[in-house]
């Protein structure tokens, strides 16, 4: 895999797919244009920046800037212009050659007008979990790492192509699902710092039954409402760990977990490391619970 990254980076190269873990401290603010020669699907493992927007730069057009989410797809050779507030970035990426994509892609076209915008904030629980698993492998490689990277990387490619294949079936965003106003109301309520809503809370907020709400959200976004809530809850947990001195058990309670153990299990599934390890790595100092063996 002939692809170079700026250090520090950890990587495992398989015959047609590579997985890399890149950590970089960006200036504040940070603007730039990035172009990857190969297809790249990247999962951000640090907290989301307060400002992080981007747009793909196609030869024939310039799209509007859009929010960049935790899971991003970079089509091969398409420049991505980014504006962010800077800070520490750590991302685990699956990188693969065009031939791997085309082997499974059939009629999928990453360069269609409507597809790339959605790739700046790809909401896909399956791909997120596989990339988190690859992140753990990069931090602590085990037996047959290359074979594992090849198989999990192939699974990511197939899951992504299946996601693309569903796009024409769903049609345009919001068609047959939630109205724009309903969708905005739901996402703003979930993403508010003080909120950790349940499906019942959102049902009461929108006046829709839970069944209708979950079905309409899936029609609108292609992903489940539950997975979206879990992703936002995880990002809030990252922010609280990095930006506050709250005990892990306090954060767990604030985010609606039954106990700190449930929060630690969920956080490790998403991030590939414990909340305490994440806090130490992002802050470079000991947190209060590091002195409490019973926490």
C-alpha positions as CSV (number, residue, x, y, z in Angstrom):
1,X,0.0,0.0,0.0
2,X,2.0,3.0,-1.3
3,X,0.6,5.8,0.9
4,X,2.5,8.0,3.3
5,X,1.1,9.8,6.3
6,X,2.5,12.5,8.5
7,X,3.8,11.2,11.8
8,X,2.8,10.2,14.4
9,X,1.0,7.3,12.8
10,X,0.4,3.6,13.5
11,X,-0.5,1.4,10.5
12,X,-1.1,-2.1,9.4
13,X,-0.9,-2.8,5.7
14,X,-2.8,-5.7,4.1
15,X,-2.5,-6.6,0.4
16,X,-5.3,-4.2,-0.8
17,X,-6.5,-2.5,2.3
18,X,-4.6,-0.6,5.0
19,X,-5.8,0.7,8.4
20,X,-4.0,3.7,10.0
21,X,-4.3,5.5,13.3
22,X,-3.2,9.2,13.0
23,X,-2.8,11.7,15.8
24,X,-2.2,15.3,15.1
25,X,-2.4,18.7,16.9
26,X,-3.9,21.2,14.6
27,X,-3.4,25.0,15.0
28,X,-6.4,27.1,16.1
29,X,-8.1,28.0,13.8
30,X,-7.2,25.4,11.2
31,X,-8.0,25.7,7.5
32,X,-6.8,23.6,4.7
33,X,-7.5,21.4,1.7
34,X,-6.8,17.7,1.9
35,X,-6.6,15.2,-1.0
36,X,-6.3,11.4,-0.5
37,X,-5.0,9.4,-3.5
38,X,-7.0,6.4,-2.3
39,X,-10.5,5.9,-0.9
40,X,-10.6,6.7,2.8
41,X,-13.2,6.1,5.5
42,X,-12.2,7.8,8.7
43,X,-13.6,7.6,12.2
44,X,-12.8,10.5,14.6
45,X,-11.8,9.2,18.0
46,X,-11.4,12.5,19.8
47,X,-14.3,14.8,20.7
48,X,-15.9,16.7,17.9
49,X,-14.6,20.2,17.4
50,X,-16.9,23.1,18.2
51,X,-16.5,24.2,14.6
52,X,-15.7,21.7,11.9
53,X,-17.1,22.2,8.5
54,X,-16.1,21.1,5.0
55,X,-16.9,20.7,1.4
56,X,-15.7,18.6,-1.5
57,X,-14.0,20.6,-4.3
58,X,-15.1,19.1,-7.6
59,X,-13.7,20.5,-10.9
60,X,-17.2,21.6,-12.1
61,X,-18.7,22.9,-8.9
62,X,-18.1,24.0,-5.3
63,X,-20.7,22.7,-2.8
64,X,-21.8,24.6,0.3
65,X,-19.9,24.0,3.5
66,X,-21.5,21.4,5.7
67,X,-20.9,20.1,9.2
68,X,-18.3,17.3,9.5
69,X,-19.4,14.4,11.6
70,X,-17.5,11.7,13.4
71,X,-17.5,9.3,10.4
72,X,-16.2,10.8,7.1
73,X,-15.6,9.4,3.6
74,X,-13.0,10.9,1.3
75,X,-13.4,9.8,-2.3
76,X,-10.1,9.2,-4.1
77,X,-8.5,12.3,-5.5
78,X,-11.3,14.6,-4.5
79,X,-10.0,17.6,-2.5
80,X,-11.8,18.3,0.8
81,X,-11.7,21.8,2.1
82,X,-11.9,22.0,5.9
83,X,-12.4,24.8,8.4
84,X,-12.2,23.9,12.0
85,X,-11.4,25.4,15.4
86,X,-8.3,23.3,15.6
87,X,-7.0,21.1,18.5
88,X,-6.1,17.4,18.9
89,X,-7.3,15.0,16.2
90,X,-7.0,11.3,16.4
91,X,-8.7,9.2,13.7
92,X,-8.6,5.6,12.6
93,X,-9.0,5.1,8.9
94,X,-9.6,2.3,6.4
95,X,-7.8,3.1,3.2
96,X,-8.3,1.1,0.0
97,X,-7.6,1.1,-3.7
98,X,-10.1,2.1,-6.4
99,X,-10.2,-1.5,-7.6
100,X,-11.5,-2.7,-4.2
101,X,-14.4,-0.3,-4.4
102,X,-15.2,-1.1,-8.0
103,X,-15.1,-4.8,-7.3
104,X,-18.2,-4.5,-5.1
105,X,-19.7,-1.2,-6.2
106,X,-21.7,-2.2,-9.2
107,X,-23.5,1.0,-10.2
108,X,-22.6,3.1,-7.1
109,X,-21.0,6.4,-7.9
110,X,-19.3,8.5,-5.2
111,X,-19.2,11.5,-7.5
112,X,-22.9,11.9,-7.9
113,X,-24.1,15.3,-6.7
114,X,-26.2,14.0,-3.8
115,X,-23.9,11.4,-2.4
116,X,-20.7,13.2,-1.3
117,X,-22.5,15.7,0.9
118,X,-23.9,12.9,3.0
119,X,-20.4,11.4,3.2
120,X,-19.2,14.3,5.3
121,X,-21.3,13.0,8.2
122,X,-21.9,9.3,7.5
123,X,-24.3,7.9,10.1
124,X,-23.6,4.1,10.1
125,X,-23.4,2.2,13.3
126,X,-21.9,-0.9,11.7
127,X,-19.0,0.9,10.0
128,X,-18.4,2.9,13.2
129,X,-18.1,-0.3,15.3
130,X,-15.8,-2.0,12.8
131,X,-13.4,1.0,12.7
132,X,-13.4,1.1,16.5
133,X,-12.4,-2.5,16.4
134,X,-9.6,-1.7,14.0
135,X,-8.5,1.1,16.3
136,X,-8.1,-1.4,19.1
137,X,-6.1,-3.7,16.8
138,X,-3.7,-0.8,15.9
139,X,-3.1,0.0,19.5
140,X,-2.4,-3.6,20.4
141,X,-1.8,-5.8,17.4
142,X,-2.4,-9.5,17.8
143,X,-2.0,-12.7,15.9
144,X,-2.6,-12.4,12.1
145,X,-3.2,-8.7,12.2
146,X,-2.9,-8.3,8.4
147,X,-5.5,-10.9,7.8
148,X,-7.8,-9.3,10.3
149,X,-7.3,-5.9,8.7
150,X,-8.0,-7.3,5.3
151,X,-11.3,-9.0,6.4
152,X,-12.6,-6.1,8.5
153,X,-11.6,-3.6,5.9
154,X,-13.5,-5.6,3.2
155,X,-16.5,-5.6,5.5
156,X,-16.3,-1.8,5.8
157,X,-16.2,-1.4,2.0
158,X,-19.2,-3.7,1.6
159,X,-21.2,-2.0,4.3
160,X,-20.5,1.4,2.7
161,X,-21.4,0.2,-0.8
162,X,-24.7,-1.3,0.6
163,X,-25.4,2.1,2.2
164,X,-24.8,3.8,-1.1
165,X,-27.0,1.3,-2.9
166,X,-29.9,2.2,-0.7
167,X,-29.7,5.9,-1.5
168,X,-31.9,5.8,-4.7
169,X,-34.4,3.6,-3.0
170,X,-34.9,6.1,-0.2
171,X,-35.0,9.0,-2.7
172,X,-34.3,12.6,-1.5
173,X,-33.8,13.4,2.1
174,X,-37.0,13.9,4.1
175,X,-39.2,12.3,1.4
176,X,-41.6,9.8,3.0
177,X,-40.1,10.4,6.4
178,X,-39.9,13.4,8.7
179,X,-40.5,16.9,7.6
180,X,-37.5,19.3,7.8
181,X,-38.9,21.0,10.8
182,X,-39.5,17.7,12.6
183,X,-36.0,16.5,11.8
184,X,-34.4,19.8,13.0
185,X,-36.5,19.7,16.2
186,X,-35.4,16.2,17.0
187,X,-31.7,16.7,16.3
188,X,-31.4,20.0,18.1
189,X,-33.1,18.5,21.2
190,X,-30.8,15.4,21.2
191,X,-27.7,17.5,20.7
192,X,-28.5,20.1,23.4
193,X,-25.8,19.7,26.2
194,X,-28.3,19.3,29.0
195,X,-30.5,16.7,27.3
196,X,-30.2,12.9,27.2
197,X,-33.6,12.0,25.8
198,X,-35.3,8.6,25.5
199,X,-37.5,7.5,22.6
200,X,-40.5,8.3,24.8
201,X,-39.2,11.8,25.3
202,X,-38.9,12.4,21.6
203,X,-42.3,10.8,20.9
204,X,-43.8,13.3,23.3
205,X,-41.8,16.2,21.8
206,X,-42.9,15.5,18.2
207,X,-46.4,14.2,18.9
208,X,-45.6,11.0,17.0
209,X,-45.9,7.5,18.3
210,X,-42.6,5.8,19.0
211,X,-43.2,3.3,16.2
212,X,-44.0,6.1,13.7
213,X,-41.1,8.2,14.9
214,X,-38.5,5.5,14.6
215,X,-39.7,4.4,11.2
216,X,-39.9,8.0,9.9
217,X,-36.4,8.7,11.2
218,X,-35.0,5.6,9.4
219,X,-36.7,6.7,6.2
220,X,-35.2,10.1,6.5
221,X,-31.6,9.3,7.4
222,X,-31.1,5.6,6.6
223,X,-30.1,4.9,10.2
224,X,-32.0,4.2,13.3
225,X,-32.9,6.9,15.8
226,X,-31.5,4.8,18.6
227,X,-28.0,4.6,17.0
228,X,-28.1,8.4,16.4
229,X,-29.0,9.0,20.1
230,X,-26.1,6.7,21.2
231,X,-23.6,8.5,18.9
232,X,-24.5,11.9,20.3
233,X,-24.4,10.6,23.8
234,X,-21.0,9.2,23.2
235,X,-19.8,12.5,21.8
236,X,-21.1,14.3,24.9
237,X,-19.2,11.8,27.0
238,X,-16.0,12.6,25.1
239,X,-16.5,16.3,25.7
240,X,-17.2,15.9,29.4
241,X,-14.1,13.7,29.8
242,X,-11.9,16.1,27.9
243,X,-13.2,19.4,29.1
244,X,-14.3,18.9,32.8
245,X,-13.1,17.3,36.0
246,X,-16.3,15.3,36.5
247,X,-15.9,11.8,37.9
248,X,-16.7,9.1,35.5
249,X,-19.6,8.0,37.6
250,X,-21.0,11.5,37.5
251,X,-20.7,11.7,33.8
252,X,-22.4,8.3,33.5
253,X,-25.3,9.5,35.6
254,X,-25.6,12.7,33.6
255,X,-25.7,10.8,30.3
256,X,-28.5,8.5,31.6
257,X,-26.5,5.3,32.2
258,X,-27.5,3.1,35.1
259,X,-24.0,2.9,36.5
260,X,-20.4,3.8,35.6
261,X,-19.7,0.3,34.5
262,X,-22.4,0.5,31.8
263,X,-21.0,3.8,30.6
264,X,-17.4,2.4,30.5
265,X,-18.6,-0.7,28.5
266,X,-20.4,1.5,26.0
267,X,-17.6,4.0,25.7
268,X,-15.0,1.3,25.1
269,X,-17.2,-0.2,22.4
270,X,-17.4,3.1,20.6
271,X,-13.9,4.5,21.2
272,X,-11.7,1.4,21.6
273,X,-10.5,2.5,25.0
274,X,-11.8,3.2,28.5
275,X,-13.1,6.7,29.6
276,X,-10.1,7.0,32.0
277,X,-7.6,6.2,29.2
278,X,-9.3,8.6,26.8
279,X,-9.2,11.4,29.5
280,X,-5.5,10.8,30.2
281,X,-4.6,10.8,26.5
282,X,-6.5,13.9,25.6
283,X,-5.6,16.0,28.6
284,X,-2.2,14.6,29.4
285,X,-2.8,14.6,33.2
286,X,-4.3,12.5,35.9
287,X,-8.0,12.8,36.5
288,X,-9.7,12.6,40.0
289,X,-10.8,9.0,39.6
290,X,-7.2,7.9,38.9
291,X,-6.6,8.3,42.6
292,X,-9.7,6.3,43.5
293,X,-9.2,2.5,43.1
294,X,-12.9,1.9,43.8
295,X,-14.2,4.1,40.9
